[in-house]
Amino acid sequence: MNRRFLAEASAVVIIAATLAGCAPVAETGSVVVEVRAMVPGSQGNAHHVDVLGPDGGLVESREVSVGSTVTIENVPYGWVSIAAPKVCTVEGELGAEAPVMRLTIDAAHCTISN
């Protein structure tokens, strides 16, 4: 067999596998942060929130206002930390069976769920 035939055959197999759904599945999830209330007497009407990926690196940083909800997409699977420094820091695991993590901030209380 010549090398050109092998190269073309390999390319066809790769393309066919991709079209058939055998391409790698994205291994990311999302984090939802909802702020229901602030601690009485606190200044401002928003919480600064950092989402840290499994490697400890910053995925995204946001200001979340009272009464609002934000969704942070493309968070890598694994153990993820969500830090709202003036209220709480929580951890949870994102994965194929639990691709969404939700943090609810209600005054001085935080609740995390999948």
C-alpha positions in Angstrom: 0.0 0.0 0.0 1.2 3.4 -0.7 1.4 6.1 2.0 -1.0 8.5 0.3 -3.8 5.9 0.4 -3.1 5.3 4.1 -3.2 9.0 4.9 -6.5 9.5 3.0 -8.0 6.4 4.6 -7.1 7.7 8.1 -8.6 11.1 7.3 -11.9 9.4 6.2 -12.0 7.3 9.4 -11.5 10.4 11.6 -14.2 12.4 9.8 -16.6 9.5 9.8 -16.1 9.0 13.6 -16.7 12.7 14.2 -19.9 12.8 12.2 -21.1 9.6 13.9 -20.9 11.2 17.3 -17.6 9.7 18.5 -16.0 13.1 18.9 -14.8 13.8 22.5 -17.6 15.2 24.7 -16.9 18.6 26.3 -16.1 18.1 29.9 -17.5 21.4 31.3 -20.5 22.3 33.3 -21.9 25.5 34.7 -22.2 27.4 38.0 -25.4 29.3 38.9 -25.2 32.0 41.5 -28.3 33.6 43.0 -28.3 36.4 45.5 -31.6 36.8 47.4 -30.5 39.2 50.2 -27.6 41.0 51.7 -26.4 41.0 55.3 -28.3 43.8 57.1 -26.1 46.9 57.4 -23.8 45.9 54.5 -22.8 48.5 52.0 -23.8 48.1 48.4 -26.3 45.7 46.8 -24.0 43.1 45.2 -21.6 40.3 46.1 -18.3 39.7 44.4 -18.1 36.1 43.4 -15.1 34.1 42.1 -15.4 30.7 40.5 -12.2 28.6 40.7 -11.7 25.5 38.6 -10.2 22.1 39.6 -6.7 23.4 39.1 -7.3 26.4 41.5 -7.3 28.9 38.6 -9.9 31.6 38.2 -12.6 30.6 35.8 -14.6 33.8 36.1 -15.3 36.7 38.5 -18.6 38.5 38.7 -20.6 41.0 40.7 -24.0 39.5 41.5 -26.7 42.0 42.5 -29.5 41.3 45.0 -32.5 39.7 43.3 -30.5 38.4 40.4 -29.1 35.2 39.2 -26.0 34.7 36.9 -24.9 31.5 35.1 -21.2 30.9 34.5 -20.6 28.5 31.6 -17.6 26.4 30.6 -16.5 25.5 34.1 -14.2 22.4 33.9 -15.4 19.2 35.5 -13.9 18.3 38.9 -13.8 20.0 42.3 -14.8 23.6 41.9 -14.8 26.4 44.5 -17.2 29.3 44.6 -16.1 32.2 46.8 -18.2 35.1 47.9 -15.6 36.5 50.3 -17.8 38.5 52.6 -20.2 35.6 53.0 -18.9 32.1 52.2 -16.6 29.9 50.2 -18.1 26.5 49.1 -16.8 23.6 47.1 -18.6 20.9 45.1 -17.9 18.5 42.3 -19.0 19.1 38.7 -19.2 16.0 36.5 -21.3 14.3 33.8 -23.9 13.2 36.4 -24.0 16.7 38.1 -23.0 19.2 35.4 -24.6 22.2 37.2 -23.7 23.6 40.6 -25.9 26.2 42.3 -25.0 28.7 45.0 -27.8 30.6 46.7 -26.8 33.5 49.0 -29.5 34.6 51.4 -28.1 37.3 53.7 -25.4 35.6 55.7 -26.3 32.1 54.6 -25.1 30.1 51.6 -26.6 27.0 50.2 -25.0 24.8 47.5 -26.8 22.2 45.5 -26.4 20.2 42.3 
